[in-house]
Amino acid sequence: MKSTKWNLLLLSLLFTAGCGKKPEEAKAVQPGTPVTVAQSEQRTVELLEESVGSLESFADPVISAEVAGKVLEIHAVAGAAIKAGQTLAVLDAQDVSLTRQAAQAEVRRVGILINNQTKSLERMQQLRDKNFISQSALDDAIAQTSALRNQVQAAQAQLSLAERSVGKAQVLSPVNGRVEKQIAVRGQYVKVGDPLFQVVALNKLRVRLPFPENLAGRFTRGMEVRVSSAADALTLSGNIVEIRPMAGVGNRAFDIFVTLDNPGSWQPGASVLGKVVMGDHPNAIVVPERSVVFRPAGKAVYVVKGDKVEQRLVQVGVESKGSIEIVSGLQANETVVVDGAGFLTDQARIVVKNAAPAPALNAASAVQAGK
């Protein structure tokens, strides 16, 4: 019992001693919130409209058979890269070769006839000069000679066609590009006009970008468009060459088209990001995007004032990957909190850990804020 009483007395004394401390001694000094900061900058930002579109081949011809025959060889399959003039397939040229031989024989036959007729006409002309034959007989010889000359021309034309047909037994690519589809197979008999291959040209590409109808009045031909692909880090610049409405029962969008030279790695059918340059904002105030936070009164930034911060309500404009334009509420060269801004209130104490420079505004990725 005595031990219990002594313990209670000791606890009472300790409690009384603690309550006797001054408020300043009892209250611990709260440390500031660790943050990073950056300077607001003044620069020109661009107004861009973005859309995800696709690449299309500028030309995708279907190569058809120009002569009838059996497919003897296939030199290109689907997906193969090809060059203009490259042999894609070889057809059986035996029939057209025989046709050419017949045309050659006809040219020789008619040539012999015209030679004989020319000599005969010369003799008849001499006989007519001596009045040994009538004028009508000479006229008949002249007409026969003229007819044979026409036959020679016709035979030579048939020979030219036959020689061209022999050359067409080799199916050649008309463009540099890629075989999109192989239709013909070895051993197949094809007629004139039967499709053999579908190829796509790769040196020129067309970009199709869809946009909603409410933007239709803001686009005009010639406007600059920046196009980037996920396949690489390239960004190509072109201009709007066509604006095509796509209005329908369930779709009131429209497409814009841009023609580009293929950098080498882009393929038809791939997705691309297109950004149309609508204008710019000169002398805009730009801060890191992370420095703008939402508060009940609106969007705000925290401006560094010594070891404390001042809350500023701001209006924002154009934003980009990592940067945002401040329309009002902030001046250039003011220090704002970047990391840690979401944990602050007005006049909160801070500890700056390191300076976070404002990221450079990427003009190719700026979009209108609030979308």
C-alpha angles and dihedrals in degrees: 000000000000090000091053092050092051091051092051091049092051092051091049092053092049092050091049092050092051093050090052094066120107118255090243091057095045095049114080119217109253114228120231123259111263110241143161121230140202139187122253110240135205117225144128117278127192129230109228136177114212132207136167110230141154141253121247131190113253088219129017107172124186108227112218134189113270094190132035119248149102119296105245102173138018115203101173133044133192111297096022118136112236139185130218110275094020116140111249099174142352123225127202105273098186096103094047090045090056089048089053092050090051090050091049090051091050091052091052092047095050090044091058091048093051091049092052092044092050091054091046091051091052091053092047090050089056091048091049090052087058092044092242092130134032125256091245091059090053091048090053091052091050091050092049091050091051091049092051091050089055089050090053091053091048092049091050091050090051089050091052090051091049092050091049090050090053089054091049090062084083108070109216131192113247095202144030108257144080136306104251096181135008108211104165123068131197114277094023118132112226132191128213108289097021111138115247107170141002113214133182125214113232104185092079125037133188120214118213115199122181122212133179118262094248089072095050095102094052098061125081134172114272097034113140118255126190115207127194132178133207088227092078143349095266123124116194126196125217142147135251108265099172139019114199124184115225099190115159143142094289101016131060097167125118133214131227122202130212126186118216139175110246110248088210104260101062118100132197112260095033121128119247137183114234125194121192115207105231098172141294144259111227120208094014122168110239130190134170111283092234091062092069113082134177120250131172090261093049139271115345145179128203115232116205115242108176109298092342137063135233119216114229124189109220141184116226131210129173118015131193139177099306101349137075134190119240110213096184140356100052138066131211120275095024118137114240132182115252113172111036096025092122091063097053136095131190112297092008117158116247140188114211109222100179139340116259109203116221109261115246112258110252103218091197092062103040115124135175111276121243097037 
